[in-house]
Structures are given as structure tokens and as C-alpha cells.
Amino acid sequence: MIVECSQHPQFLSNTYLVSDGEGGPAFFIDAGGPVKPLIEAAERLGLEPSHVLLTHHHYDHVSEVGSLRERYGAIRALIHPLEFDLLAGEADGTMQAGQPLRFGALEVRPLHTPGHTAGMLSFLVGEPSGPAYQAGAAGGSTGGGAVVFTGDTLFKGSVGGVRAPGHTTYVDLRDSIMGTLMELPADTVIYPGHTEQSTVGREWEENPFVRVWRGVDAERSEPCQALGQPATLVLLADDYDGGKKAWVRWPDGSDDIVPGSQIAPSP
């Protein structure tokens, strides 16, 4: 499997070019740009990408769909049905979780991982006979051979927020991570929507949010102001962009994931 990555210098968002080998079928995952280096890589490797698979509708992941269409006139941009109408014509088709797509020797399995957005998709990519497609224990089964593109659900050492446009809930995000992504084999490579890659095993052991959800580390219980409202700070951790990501609990008992910049001491 070939995976080429281009990262936007401001948004730190990743666009990926994926193929089963030189001269084989190929596709993009997201299109936040810059896409020129990936177009050059495709030409160097003899690839003619046929699809752009979009994790979600946010601008920093779709802004260069038009540039890919200019280069590859017949390319298809697919997104979850819940987000199709949010792209104002940029997407021209939909894909459902559980309906695999084939690109040569590779199979792409869309996984519905809502939270950051309602129609967020992660993509498990590998050979269908590979061990990464076998069921296993959460965060630690053996096997491998597949990779997963997690969009803005899971990052190296952090998680997505649930305050962006089109978001759902903290519960959705937690369940997407713990009930879907952390069920993959430990050596499954994670290609996130922003910054550096990781593995399921690393996030199982080291991601601060996952560690608290597993019960390995304790929750905090510090009074704070979150988004200008009284709350309890459960966890404050490093985020992918050098800032912080906060897990807070509101007075009604509901939880939220918000930017660390929106946390202040309780008056």
C-alpha cells in the first residue's frame, strides 16, 4: 500500500493519496490541500485517482476538491449522506458505513464515527483477507496489515471536539473512539485528519482521553469556567496544534469536549 500525505501549513489538515501500488487504482482521502504535491506524486507513480473520499464537510478538509476536479475531470467526491447537502455541490455522491469500496487489491470500509460531525466517517483500508479485518479485543488484538484514516475523530494524543459546525455529542465521540476505533488491532496505523500519524496501540496506552475512559487514569474535578459557563474540568490535555483540549462536565451532568483556550479558572 502506498500512502502519500500533504499537510496544510495553516490548518495542519492532511490530504492523503492512497494506492495499492505503482500504476494501480488510487484515491484521495480529504482535500484540504495543498493537493499539488499529491498530484505530482500520482504522476510520478503512474496513478490516476478515481475518487475523493471525504471524512466530513468542514472547509479545512474539502477546500481543494475543485482543484482535484480540474486535474481529474471524472473524479468522484463521496461523503456520508448526512453531510451531502452541506457541501453545496462539491460532493457528487454518498457512501454509507459498512458498504466497502474496492480499489485494486485494497478494500475501503467506511466506519461511521460521529461526534465532531454527525456524518463523520473514518476509513479502514487494507486487503480484505488481512488479519486487521478479524475481530479482536479492544486496543490490543494481534494482527495488522490495515490502516485507518480517522478524520477529526481521533488524533495522536488527542481527540476531536464536539463544538464545531454540525457536531453531535460527547457520548457519540467517546463511543466512536472506544467502540469502533479502539476495537481495531493494536498495530493498525492511524492517519488522522491533522498532523502526525499514530497507531491504535499507542493511543490505547498513551492518549489521555482513552486512558481515563479505560479507567487507568482518574478524572479531575476542578471547578472552572468553560465557554463562559460554570463547569467541572475533567481533563486538560495537549492538542494536535500545540494548544489544549478540555473535557468538561456541565452542572446537569452532561459532558463536553471544548478547546482548552475556552477554559478559565472559576471565579
Secondary structure as UniProt FT lines:
FT   STRAND          2..7
FT   TURN            9..11
FT   STRAND          13..19
FT   TURN            22..23
FT   STRAND          26..29
FT   HELIX           36..45
FT   STRAND          51..53
FT   HELIX           59..62
FT   TURN            63..64
FT   HELIX           65..71
FT   TURN            73..74
FT   STRAND          76..79
FT   HELIX           81..87
FT   TURN            88..89
FT   STRAND          93..94
FT   TURN            97..98
FT   STRAND          101..103
FT   TURN            104..105
FT   STRAND          106..112
FT   TURN            118..119
FT   STRAND          121..126
FT   TURN            128..129
FT   HELIX           131..133
FT   TURN            138..140
FT   STRAND          147..151
FT   TURN            152..153
FT   STRAND          154..155
FT   TURN            156..157
FT   STRAND          158..159
FT   TURN            165..166
FT   HELIX           170..179
FT   HELIX           181..183
FT   TURN            186..187
FT   STRAND          189..192
FT   STRAND          198..199
FT   HELIX           200..206
FT   HELIX           208..214
FT   STRAND          222..226
FT   TURN            227..228
FT   STRAND          229..238
FT   TURN            240..241
FT   STRAND          244..249
FT   TURN            251..252
FT   STRAND          255..259
FT   HELIX           260..262
FT   STRAND          263..265
//
